[in-house]
Each structure stands twice: as structure tokens, then as C-alpha cells.
Amino acid sequence: MRLFDAHNHLQDVQFNNNQHQIMSDCKDSGLIKMVTNGTSELDWEAVSTLAKCYPQIIPSFGLHPWFVHNRSSNWLKRLEEKIDNYGSAVGEVGLDRGKKNQKYNEQEEVFLSQLQLSTERNIPVSIHCIKAWDQIYNLLQDNPIPKRGFLLHGFSGPAEMIKPLNDLGAYFSFSGSFTHPKKARHRNNFCKIPANRLLIETDAPYQSMPDNFTTYHLDGKLNHPANINSLYKIAADSIGITYEKLTEIAEENFLRFFGN
């Protein structure tokens, strides 16, 4: 059993410096590779440190749309240096129209700068999108994108967007939040996603699953990345394929998109 987590935030301070035990649990669960995404200049170094300690981690650096207002004047130069030192991935980046008092024009400006960075280096980019599907599609359609494609992490968009986004080169990841009863629409949408574009992610410590699907527990409602085994099983059932088949598909797609 070889499991792959396409998107998490293992550097998050909510893990309370317990990453060593968490990584041990992940090994026990069959999780052999994960992509750990930075969200702002404040956590990029923590992502770097974890990647140096654990070869299972693919580091990804980006400026999340929630934090564009806190960026420094040389944020892009700092990001380029991180990317060039690790050559791995850009993320988490994107657009979010779900939060009030956000400067949406700045979100687009920052997103496009990071998209250009990933395109110039042809490295993976992990995209966050909330209530901005038309905008994100238009930006992706009108600007150069990486030849390898791009990841729409925790895809929650409308079903009618799947084909046009797929035609642009999208990968779509199934998230733990989709396991909740009220998220049936999101689960059903994954039946429409081409098999060669499907990935699985925990988004840990966020997007926790219901208790009956949770094997590894953390304080409060934090999501443990080792719960990905349960997530694979739920995703396979939702899509209508066997667990074994999904592990094969997800591994092939992960290695194609993120590299070996």
C-alpha cells in the first residue's frame, strides 16, 4: 500500500511541534509522500526545515490569498529564492471571494505573479479557489500555465467547470471535508473527473473528517494526515471504484504531476 497526500500544511503551528510523532504515524498508515504547502512568508522557513528532516515531504512555497495584505515589498524575490533552492512546487496560491474585506485586485496580482513563476520553471502549482471559479478559469485561460498542468486543491467548484478546467490541464484533489454528509454534491462531482486527473489530499490540519472515519486523533478538530487511508477508502466508494484501483490511479497521477 502506497498512499500520497497531494496537499497539507504540516508546518502549521497547530500541530504544536509534534511533527515527529505525526510523521511516524504517517509511515504506519502507508503514506509515503506528501506535499507540504506554505501560506505566507512567515511559514516558508518552517516548510524548508521539515523538508530537510523528512524525505517524504515535497516542499511547496506560496502566498495564500488570505495573506496577500501582509506581504513584504520583496516577497516575490524571497519566493523565487525558495523555489530555486528546492525546485519543487508553488503553493498554496489562488483566489478567495468567500472572505470579506479582501482586496481582490491584489489577490489576482499576487496569484498571477506566482502562476508565472511556476510556468517559467514548469513546476507544480497548488491553487485555492473559493467562490471565484469564473475568475480563476479566465485567468488560467488567458495566461501561460505550466506544461505539466496545475492542481485545484480540494476542488469544490460546479460540475460544469470540470471539463473546461480539465481541458486547460487541471488536476483535482479529493479532500477530507467532502466526507461530511452535507458535502454529497462535492463527492458526486468526483465521479465526473477523468481518472488520470484525480488526486487525494488531507489539507491537514484542516478539513477534518467525521469521528467515525478518523483513525488518528489530535486535540480539538485538527486533522491528522495519517487519516489519509480512510480518505482513500471513502473517495473510492464515492467514485465507484475499488480501494486498490484508486491507490494505483492516485500514485500514477501524483508521480506524473509532482515527479518521483
N, C-alpha and C positions, 0 to 999 in steps of 0.2 A: 504494500500500500504506500503510494507516494502522493502526498497532498501538497497543494500550492495555494498560498494566500496572496491574491493579487493586490491587496491594499489594506494596510493597517497603519497604526501610529504607536509603535512600541515605545517610542521615546516619550510618550505623554507622561506628565508629572503625576497623573492619577494612578499610575502603576506603582508609585511610591518606592522607587528604586528596587523593585522586586523582579527585575527583568531576568536575572539568572535562573530563578525558580521557574519563571514563565517559559523560558526557552527550554528548560528541562522537560516541562510538561508538553511543550510543542513536539519535542522529539518523540516522547512516548505516544503521542496521538497520531504520528505519521506525517506531521508537517515538516517538509524538508527544505522548502524555500518560501520566503515571504518578502514582500516589498513594503518597506517602512517609509512612510511619507512625511516630510517636513511640512510645516504650515506657515512659518514665518522665520525671519532672521534669528529669532530668539531660540529656536529649537534645531537649527541646522547642525550645530556642533554636536548636539546630543545624538542626532541620527548618525553622524560620522563616527562617533565613538562606539555606538552599538555595532555598526558595520565592521569596524576593526576587530571587535571582540568575537563576533559571531558570523562565520562564513555563510550561514543560512540566510543572512539578511542582504537584500539588494537595497541600497540606499537611494532615496529619491528626494530631491530638494525642490521646493517651490513656495510661492507666496499665495496662500489661500485667499479667496475673495473677501472673507470676513476681516482680514488683517491688512488690507492694502493701505488703509489710512495710517497705519503705524510704520510704514516702510521708511527706510533711511534714504538719503539722497543718492547713495551709491549702492542701493540694494541689488540692482541688476549686475553690476560688476562683481559683487560678492557671490551672487548666484552663479555667474559664469565660472568663477574660480572653483566653486564647489563641484559643479558639473564636470569641469575639465580635470579636476583631481580624481574624480571617481568614474566619470564616463558612463553613468548608469541610467538615470531617469530623471524626468522633471515632474514634480507634483508634490503637493496637491494644488491644482490651479483651477480656475473656472469663473463662472458667473453665478450669482445668487440674488434672486429677486424676492426671496422669502423673508428677508430681514429688513426692518425699517431703518430709516436714517442712514442708508448706504449711498455712497457716491458711485452710481452705476457707470458713469463715463470713465471713472478711474478704474473700476473693475475691468472694463473692456480693454483699456490701455495696457494694464498690467498683464492681463491674460494674453493679449496679442504679442507682447514682448517675450513672454515665456513660450508661447507656441512657436515663435520664430526661432528661439534658442533650441528647442527640441527638433525643429525641422532642419536647421543648419547642421546639426550633429546626427540627425536621423536616429534619435534615441526615444524610448517610450515617454509618453506624457499621460498623466492620470488626471482626468477632468471631472470636476464637481459642477453639477448643474441643478439648480432649484428654480422652478417657475421661470425659466429663461430659455426654453427649448428652441423657439424660433430664432432668438438672438444667437444662441450658440451654433445652431445649424448654419445661419447666414455667415457668421464669422469663419467657420470651418470651410464653407463652400467658397468664400471669396478670398481666402488667404492660403499660401502654401502650407502643407501639413507634412509630417514625417512620412516617408515612403512605407514604413512598417505599419502605419496606422496610428490609432490613438485609443485610449481606454476611457469609456464613460463609466466611472466608478459608481456602484450602487444604482444602476440605471433605473430611474423611476419615471421616465418620460412616457408619453402616449404611444399606443401601439402603432399608430400611423406614421410615427417618426422612425420606426425601426429600419424599414427598408432604405429610405434616403440616407440615414446615418450610416447604415451598413455599406451602402454604395460609395460613401466617402472613405471607408476604411475603418469603421468603428469596431472595437471590441466592447462587450457589455458584461459587467460583473454582477453576479447574484449576491445580495447582501443579507446578513442575519436579520435585519429588520423585516424582511419580507416573510419571515416565518410566523409573524403575528396574524391572528385571524382576520383583522381588518385590512390586511395587505393582499387579499386574493387577486386583485387586479394586477399587481406587480408580478405575482407568481405566474399568473396566466400569460402575461406578456412574454415570459421567457420561453414559452412553447413556440413562439414565433421567431425566435432568434436563431440564425443559422448555427449549426453545431460548431463550425470552425471559428466562431466569433464569441464563444462563451467562456467566461472565467468565473471563479469563485473568490469571494473576499469576506473577511470578518469585519473590517473597519474598526477593529479593537483599538481602544477600549469602548468605542461607541457601538451602536446598533446591536445591543444585546438581544438574545433570543429568549422566548418564554422558558420558565424554570424547568418544564418537563423535557426540554431539548438541551438543557445545559448540563454538561458533564463536569466541567472545570469552573469552580465558583470563585469570584473575587468579591471584595466588600461592595455593598450597595448594588447598583445595577450595572457595574462595569462588565464589559465583555472580555472574556479570555480568548486569545487567538487559538488556543488548543481546542476550542469548541468547533473548529472547522470540520471535524469529522462528522458531527451531527448535521452541520450545514450542508455538506455534500449529500448526505442521505435525504434531507428534505428537498434539496434542489433536484436531485434525481427523480424523486417521486413527483414533484411538481411538473417537471418536464416530460415525464413518462418514459424514462429510460432506466436501466439498472445502475446501481451504485458503481459497479465495476466499469461499466461503459463510460460513465461520467468522469471517473478518475483518469481514464485513458484520454478522453477528449480534453479535459482541463489541463492535463500535463502537456499534451502536444501544443495546445494554444498558448500556454504560459511560456514554454520554451521558445516558440516561434516569435512571440511578441517581446518578451524580456530578455531572451537569449539564454544560453546554457549556464 
